[in-house]
C-alpha cells in the first residue's frame, strides 16, 4: 500500500535521508525505531508529503506523493497522522477538532460528522470529555482525541510520529492500548516509537534507522531475536535495559 | 472659579465639538478596518514562499515605518489627486494615508501572531487534508488573532490619537474643532482641558479593555 524507493533528502549539504527503501502492505504494522536524529520522523512525514524529499519515489495506494500533479490534500485526507505533541487545535473542543476536517474536506454534514465524532470518542473512552478544550484534557486524553480525529477521516493507513514520547509514563499505556486495538483491527500502520513492548505485541516488521539510512528491516521475531547489524544490537541493548 | 473655567462656553460648543468627534471616530474606525484588511493581505504575502512578493512587502513595510505619519498625510494630500487626475476630498486622502500607514504596522503584528504558532499546528491541519487556505482560515488565524488582539488594539489606540494630525490638511476633527472654538471665543483653557480629558477617558478605558482581553485570551 505504501512504498518508498530510494528516497533521499538533503538540508543543504546535510543528508537527512539516505537512499531509504521500504514497503508497507495493507494491514501491516511497521515500527520504525532508531536513535534521535536518525531521520525516522522525517521519513514518515515524507509519506504524506508534509516533508518534501529530494530524490526517489513514494507511492501511497498507487498514487505518487512527489508528483507535482498529485492532489496532496486529497491524498493526505486518506492517511491519518498522529503527532508527538498531539497538535489538537486549542481553540476548538474535542468534538470540533474531530468534526472540522470531516466537514471541510469530506463535505459530511454536521450531524453525520458529530455522530462519527461521538462514536470515536466513545471508542476512546472519552465520551464525557467531548465538549472540553484540549487544555482541559491530560496528555493521554489529548493524544486519544488526536487519534480519533485522524480516524474520523476513515483513513486507509495511519502514521504515528512518536505518539507517546511527550507523555507521562502513566498515560503511555492508555494511548498504546488504543493503538494495539487499532492494529488488531487490521489498520495499516507506520509507527515511529521506542516502545518496544508495543512492537513486540503487534508489529509485523521493525525498521531500524541510523544517520538517515534504513539499517535493518526485519520481521519482528528476527529483529528481537538477533538483529543483523551491530548498531541495531547496541540500540536495542540500550533501550531494553530499562 | 467660573472666570477661569467657564462651563457655559463648553456647553455652547458641544454640538460643534461633537461633529469633530464624529469625524475623528469615523476616520479611526474606517482606517482601522481598512488598515487591518490591507495589513492581513500584506502579512499573508510576506509569509508566502513567493520571494518577489515577500521582498516587495518587506520594502513597503520598512519604508512606511521609517516615515513620520505627518509626511505620509502630506504626500497623499498632494499626490493622490495628481495620480488619479481629479481632486479628492481631504477626508479621502487622509483616510488612504492612514490605511496605507497603519497597514504597515498591522501587517507586522499579524505576521508575528501567525509566526508564533508552532509549525506542527499547520502540519496537523494539512495532514487532515485541509488546503493551505483552509488551514489558515480555520486553524492558524483564529489562534493568531487571539494572540494579536491586544497588540492590534494598542496600535489602534495610538492611531486614534494620531488622527489629530489631520489638522494639517484642514479637516475638522475633534482637536481641530476645539482649537477653532478656543481661538474664536478666546477660551483655550476650557477647550484644551476638555480635549485632554476626553482623550484620557477614551484611551485609558480602551487600554483597560486591552489588559482585560490579554488576560482572558492568553492561550
Interface residues (C-beta under 8 A of the other chain):
Chain A: X45 X48 X50 X73 X74 X76 X77 X78 X79 X80 X81 X83 X85 X87 X88 X89 X90 X91 X100 X101 X104 X105 X106 X135 X149 X150 X153
Chain B: X118 X120 X121 X123 X124 X125 X126 X127 X128 X129 X130 X131 X134 X138 X139 X142 X143 X146 X219
